[in-house]
Structures are given as C-alpha cells and as structure tokens.
Amino acid sequence: MVNTGQGDDAGEGGTFSQEIIQIPRDISLLDLADYKNNPFNMPGNFYTPYAQNPYFIINENATVINEDRFFGNLNLGYAFDEYFSASWQIGGDIRNERVNSHGAIVEYPEGSAQDLLIATEVVGGVTELKRTRKEYDTYFNLNYDRYLTEDFHLNLLAGATYNERQTSLLNVSITDLDIPNYYELGNTANSPVVVQADLKRRSYGVYAQAELGYLNRFFLNLTARNDWSSTLPIENNSFFYPSASLSAVILDSNQAYLKLRGAWSRVGNDTDAYLTESTLIQGVATSYFGTITFPIGGVNAYELSPQLGNENLKPETTDEVEVGFESTFFNNRINLDVSLYQRNTSDLIVNLLRLIPLQVSLFLQEILLTFRTVELKPYLE
C-alpha cells in the first residue's frame, strides 16, 4: 500500500498524494519514472525543494496491513409446547490487525541542487502497530405466542442481553535510521516512541415486549427495557426506556389501503468509555520548531489529557411522539406515507472545547457536558 496523508521529513518522509499535488501541469509524470538513472529525477536534483519524486515515494516508502478476523455465533432454541419457547444466542467478533510502515532515508549529495538550497533531508523511519478488537454478545429470550380467541392474538417476549467490547493497541515508531533500506525497530540510536491503549466496556440489559392484535387489523405494542452501562458513573449507569404504539388498518381492498398509526417512545443512550475521570498522558512539548516527546535523558513527564473527565454524566434520553398514516390508491398507482413527530432529547451528551487556564498557561481542553433538553420541532415528511 502506498503511504498517504500528511508527510513527515523528520520521520518516514513524504506521501504519494502529497507529492502529486505539487507537480505542475506542464511536467509529465511519466518522465519522472526513472529516478535511479536519470540525475534530474533523483532526490538530490529534483526540480523543486518542496516535493519529492512520486515514483520514489511509491517504490521506497510503503505501508503493509495484515488483518485476521474470526466471527460467528451459536444459536439454541427449545419449544416447551406449541405456545411457549426459549432461545439463546452467543456470538463473538475478533480482529487482529498488524500494520508495518516505513519511509526511506533521503540524503542529498554535496553540491547537488537540493544541497545548495539547504533542503531538508529525510532521516527515515519505521512504525509497527498491533491492534486487537474483540466483541462478545449474548442474549436469552422467552417467548409466548398464541391466539387467545379466534379474534385476539397475543405475543409476549422477555429477555436479557450482555455485550462486551475490548480494544488493545500497541504502536511503536522510530526515526533517524542508521542503515538505509533496513526497516526494523532496532535500526536507530534513538529511543522508540511507544503508544499503548487498552479499552473495555460492558453493558447489561433486560427487556420485555407485549403485542396484542385484534382481527389482524388493530395492533397494540408495548415495550420496556433497562440497561446498565460501564461507561457512565456508577450512580447514573442505569437507564429505563419504554414505548407504546397503536395502529389500525382502516381500509384494505384491491383498490385502496389505509393504515393509521400513533406511537410514543423513549430511547436511552450511553457514551464512550473512560470519559468520567480525567487522566494523565505522556508529556509532549510542542513549539514552532518541532515536537519534543518525553522521556528525555532518562527523565519522564506526564500532563493532563486534553479530554477532561466529567463524573456527573447522565444517560441521554430521547422522547418521541409520532402520528401518521400509510395509504395506497388506484391499485398502488398512488402511495402516501406521512409522518408527523416531535422529538425531545434530555441530558444530551456533547463534546465542548474549552480554554482552561492552568497556572500561567492556556491549554485547549475537551470536556463532555450534558444539555438539559434539545427539541426537534415536528414536520411533515
């Protein structure tokens, strides 16, 4: 794979797309292909100090991505009688990703055009990344389904569910390679930059549903669910959300069809993991001349993460009321589906940027806040 994105002369060099946009229209890309024998296509005598030969980037810099994935599920069901049954499912999805990226050393011979222009040389770099993602999911349902009478039909469902998601990441990168064309993490006298991140989140839920039908034309549906999420503060990690809907088929013939519906529902939502507490990260000093990453000279440093924690987060709740109808006329030549609804979201979780003074400096910070109510006005669709 060709490296894309933003280049870095202090590390793995330029990228293909970045160099392509630097080529004027009056220069043929095909004439740049021979960068090993044509001196004017070589890095030292390339026509501009602000770009590299894209053919050099394609052949000398690379990113290789390998991924293994295993996923599947197991389903079991049992019928106690003709009305009552149980089902259980467990599933998993596991991904292992490995990324190897490298950029070649670019040195300009003494007296070459780039050397005389004091163009920045590329010191070369290597990055290796390993990421593992795991998700496990299971649920258990009990179902009761039968006609109470010739006209009334009842369907009941109750169950419980569990979900767990894990991510583990390890990223190691080096720059200032000692030996050209040797892309291993040991090929430098500098300390490697290591980034490690581990994430785990869990959620549990219990739910129930009841559906009552009459003459297969009138339907009442009731649901209720309660979830517990590890991403919210312990005192606020439980949220309950019910719903109710009613529909009626008023007209059903070969020429026309009309169904009226109305519903009210509440939906709960949590947030991402590890947002309730502020954390420390590896210290980084950024200035106009570059970036200094700790540790330096055996001395380590940490600083407050730009993401500030909020221990007062609450689950989002969205209430919605909807009325509408579905209709067809003249043997399906005319179809109408009209909805009118109003939606209110309480305790909406949003990410704000804040300038927070710490001692004598200003640091750009992110913080999650909850807005009390956000309302969407009803409209016709």
N, C-alpha and C positions, 0 to 999 in steps of 0.2 A: 504494500500500500504506500502511496506517495504521501509524504508529510504535508499537512495542510494547516491553515490557521496562521497565527502570528509567529514570525521568526524570532530567533534569539542568537545574535552573534556571539554572546558570551557563553553559549552552550551548544545546541545542536544545529545552529545555522539557520538559513532561510528555508522557505517553503515554496512549493511549486506555484500555487495560486498567487502568492505574494509577488513572486518574480515575474509571472506572466503579465500582470497589470502594469509592470514597469517598462515593458517592451513597446517602443513606438510603432505606429502602423507601417512606417517605411522600412522597418528591419524585418527580414524574413526569419521566421522561427526555424525553418528547415536548414538555413545556412549556419545555424548555431550548433548543429548536432555533433560535429567533430570537435570536442573540447580537449581531446588528448593530443592531437597532432597540429591543429590549427592554432598558432600562438595567439591570435586575436579572439579566440573563443575560450582560451584558458582563463582561470580566475585572475591571474596577475595582470592581464592586458585586456580584460573585458571592457566594453565601450563606456561603461558607467561605474562609478564607485558606489552607487546607491542600490545596486541589484547584482544578482549572480546569474550565471547561465542556467536557465531552467533545465537543460539536459543534464547538467552537473547535479542538480538537486534530485532529479528523477533517479539517476543511477548511483549516486553516492550516499544519499540520505534515504532512510526508509523507516516505516512502522509496520510491524508484523503483529497481527492479532489472531489469537487462537482461543476458541471457546468450546467447552464441553457442557452439554446440558442433558439432564435427566429429569423427566417429569412423568407423572401418571397418577392414577387414583384407583382405589378399591371400593367397590360398592357391594353391600349386603342388604338383603331385604327378606322380610318374613311376614306372611299373612296369617294372623291368628284365626280369622274367619273371613267370610265374604265382605265384611264391612270394616274390620279393624286390621291395620298393618303397621309395620315398623320398618324403617330404613336407616342405614348408617353408611357414611362415606368418609374416607380418609384419603388425602392426596398430598402431594409434595412436588416442588419445583426447585431443582438445584442447578445453579450455573457456576461454572469455574472459568474465569477469563484471565488470559495472560497476554500482556502487551509488552513487546520489545521495540524500543525506538532508539535510533542512533543518527547522529549527524557527523559528517566528516570534518577533519581539520582542513582549513584553508589558509595557506601561507603564501605571501606574495614575494617572489624573488627580488633580490636587491636590484634596484634600477628599473623595475617594471613600472607601468603606468600607475597601478594601484599603490605601489610602494611610494612613488613620488608624491602621490596625492594624500598619503598618510591614511589610506582607507583602513577600516577596522578589519583585522583578521578574525577568523573563526577558530576558536580553540577546540571545538568538537565536544560531543557529549553522548551519554548513554542513559536511557531511562528504562527501568523494568518495573512493571506493575502487575500485581496479582489481586484479583477481586473475586470474592465468593459471595453469591447471593443464595439464600435459602428461604423458602416459604412453605409452611405446613398449614393445612386447613382440614378441619373435620366438622361434621355436623351429624346430629341424630334427630330423627323425626318420628313422631307418632301421628297416624292419620286415620280418621274415621269418616267414611263416605257411604251415605245410603239415602234412599227415598223414605221419608217419614210417612208420607201418604202418596197417593197417586199424583198429587199436585205439588207437594213440597219436597224439595231436595236439600239435604244438609251435608256440608263438608267441613270437618274440623281438623286443624293441624296444630301441633305443639312440638317444639324442638329446642335444641341448644346447639351452639356453634363455638368454635375456638379457632383463632388464627394467630400465627406467629411468623414474623419476618425478621431475618438476620442478614446483615451485610458486614463483610470483613474486607478491608482494603490495606494493602501494603505497597507503597510506591517509593522506589529508591532511584536517585538520579545522581550522576557525576558530570563534571565538566573538566576542561583543561586536560585533554587526553595526552598521554606521554608517547604512545606508539600509534602511528597512523594506521587506519584500517583494522584496528584490533578493538572490537566493541564488547568489552567485558567490564564489569563494575570495579575490578581491581586495577584498571589501566589509568590511574591518576594518583598523584601525591596528595590530593586534597581529600578532605573528609566528605563522604557522600551525604546528600540531603535525604532524610528519611521522613516520610509522611505515613502515619498509620491511623486508621479509623475503624472503629467497631460499633455496630448499631444493632439493637434488638428491641422489638416492640411486640406487645401481646394484646389481644382483645378477646373478651368472652361475651357471649350474648345468649339470651333466652327470648323466645318469641312464641306467639300464638296467632291463629287466624281462624275466623269463622265465616262461612259463606252460606247464605240461605237463598234458595231460588224458589219461585212460585210460577208454575205453568211454563217454565223455561222462558219467561218474558220479564219477570220482575226479580231483581237481584239486590241483596243487601250484603255488603262485605265489611267485616270488622277485623282490624289487626292491632297488635300491640307487641312492642319489643323493648328490651332493656339491654344496654351494652355497658361494659366496663373496659376502659382503655388505659394502658400503662403510660400513654403519652401525656396524660393530664395529671394535675395534682391529686393526691390521694383523696382529699376531701371533696373533689369535684369530678372524679373519674367515672361516675355513673350517670347515664342519661337514658330517659324513657321517652319513647315516641310512638303514639298510637295513630290510627287513621280509621276513617269510616267513609263508605261510598254507597250510593244508591243509584240504580239505573233501571230503566223501563223501556221495553220495546213497545211503542205505541202502535206502529203500523209495520206490517211485514207481509208483502204480497209480491207478485211478479212485477208489478208496475212501480211500486214505491216501498221505501223502507224509512222508518223514523225511530230513532232511539234517543231518549233524553237521559242525561247523567248529571250527577252532582256529587262532590266529594270534599272532604276536609282531611288534611293530613299534617302530621308533624314529623320532621326528619331531624335526627341528631347527627353530629359530626365531631370528630376529634381533630388533632393537629399532628405535626411531625414529632419525632422522638427528640428528647433531650432539649426541650425549649422552656422548661420550668425553672432551670437553675443556670446562673452564669458560670462560665468555665474559663480556664486558662489555656493558652496556646503557646507554641514555640515563638520566642521573640523574633521580630523582623524589624530592621531599621531601614526605612525607605527614604531616599533622597534623590535629587536631580541627577546624580552621577551613577546611580545604580541601587542595588538592594543588598543589605548585609543580613545574613541569616545566622542565627546562633545555633550551636555553640561556636565560640571563637577562642582559640588558645586554651581549650580545656575548660572554659567558663560558659555555663549555660544561662539562659534567661527566658522568662515567660512573661506574657502580658495578657490582659483581659481580652477575651474574644470579642470581635465586633458584634456578635449576636448576644444580646443581653437576655437573661432569663426572666421569666415572669411567673412567679409562684401563685398568682391569682387567676390564671387562665381558667375559663369555664368552657364547657362544650357548646358548640353552636347549635341553635335550634331554629328550624325554619317551619313556619306555619303557612299553609296554603289552602285557600278556598277556591274551588273551581265549579263552574256550571257550564254546560254545553250540550250540543246535540250532534248526532251523525244522521245523514239522510241521503237517500238516492231516489231519483225520479226518472220516469220515462225509460224503463229498462236500463238503468245505470248510465244514461246519457248525461245526467246532471248529478254531481256528487258534492255534498257540502259537509264540512267538518268544522264546527265553530266552537271555540272555547273562550270563556271569559274568566279570568282568575286574578287573585290578589295574593301576593306572597310577602310575608314579613319574616325577616331573619333577626333573631335576638342573639346577643353576645357574639357577634361576628368577629372572627379572629383575623386580624390584618397585620401586616408587617410594615412598620414605620421606620424611617430613617431619622435619627436624632443626632444633634451635635451636643455632646455631653462633655462639659469641662472636667478634666481630671488634673488636679494640681495646676500647673501653668500651661498645659497643652489642651488642644481641642482634638477630639477623636470622633470620627464618623462612626456612629453606632446604629445597629438594627435592634428593634425590640418588637415583640408581638403584643398587641393590645386587643381588647375586646370592645367593640362598639355595641351600645345597648340595643339599638333597633335600626334596621335598614329595611325600607319598604319599597317594593316594586308595585307601581300602580297597575291596575287592571287594564287590559287592552284586548282588542279583537284580533284573532289570528285565523 
